[in-house]
Amino acid sequence: MMKWYPSMETCSHLLLLLAWLMSILASKHTASGINIQCVGKEREALLHFKQGIQGILPSWVGQECCNWYGVRCSDRSGHVISLNLSGAGLYGEIRPHLGNLSSLISLDLSNNHNLFVTSSK
């Protein structure tokens, strides 16, 4: 049986194709897995929440709230399912906009300073 060896040109083309495919895949993934698109109204709810509190949340900028510190989104829908800001050194008013996170399963604001809710009456 005769063996076939690819030419250098064929190998170059295959390597370029492989590099291109890897760059496409890398652009679709983040360090935590699939690049999930943040739901716009939920990003706005988180930003309203941030306006009421003091403390450092430097990653809470830009459009992709699923990449923000403490925020976890559903792999399928992009809805915020968890907000874990335990021990983040936050203080201030917890605004009612968190109620707009309709898919929120877990909320952890423990071990912060003086977080409070004001009555809307």
N, C-alpha and C positions, 0 to 999 in steps of 0.2 A: 504494500500500500504506500502510496506517495504522500509525503507530509507537505502541508502548505504552511509557509511562513509569511506573515503579513509584511508588506513593505513598510519602510519608515514613514512614508506619506500616509498610509492607512493607519498606522499607530498614532501619528500626530493628530489625525482627524478624530480618532476614537478618544484620545486624551482631551482634546478640545470639547468634544461632546460631553464627556464625563464631567469636566470642569464646569461647563455651562449648566448641566443638570444639577450639580451640587450647589451652585450659586442660587439657582431657582429654589431648591429645597431649603437652603439656609435662610433665604429671605422670607420664607413662609413659616419659620419656626423662631421661637424665642428660647431663652435659656430654660424656661419652665415648661416648654412643650410647644403646642400649636399656638400660632399667633391669632389670638381671639380679638375680634373687633368689639370695642366698648359700645354699649347701648347709649345713645346720646342723652336721653332724658335721665338716665342713671348717673352719667358723668356730671350733668348739671346738678343733680341732687347732692352728689358728693362735694361739688364745689360750693354749694350753699352751706353744707355742713361745715366745710373748712372755714368759711367766712365767719362763723359764729365762735370758733375756738381759736385759741392761741397755742403756739407750739410749732415745732419744726416738722413740716411735711414737704421736704424739698422735691420729692419725686412726683408730687401731685400737680403736674403741669402737662400740657399737651392734650392730644385727643384720646390717647389710649389708656383709659383709666384701669384697664385690666393689668397694666404693668406698674401701677402705682403701689407704693409701700402699703402693705396691709390689706390690699384689695385682692380678692380672688373671684374669678368669673367662671361661669359654666363653660366647659369645653364645647358644648353644642350650641348654646344660644347667645353667649356673650353677656348674659345678665349677671349682675353682681350677686354672688351667693354667700360671700363671707367678707366680713370687715373685722380685722383683728388689729387693733391699735393699742393693745395691752402694753403698758409701760412706755408709751411714746412721749411722755412728758407733756401731755395736753391739758389745757384748762380753758374754761369758758362755757358758753351756752351750747347745748345740744339742740340744734334747730330741728323742727318737725319734718324737714325735707327728707330725712332718712326713711320716712314712711313711703317715699316714692320708689324705694328699692323693693319692688314687689316680689322678687325671687330670693330675698335675703333669708338665709337659713341660720347663720351664725353671726352674732355681734358681740365683740369682746372689747370693752373700753376700760377694763379693770386696771388697777395700778397706775392710774393717772392722778393728777392733782385735783383741782376743784372743777369738775364737770357738773353742770346743772341744767335742768329743763325749766323753762318758765311757762306758766299757764297762759293760754291764749284767750282767757275769758275777758 
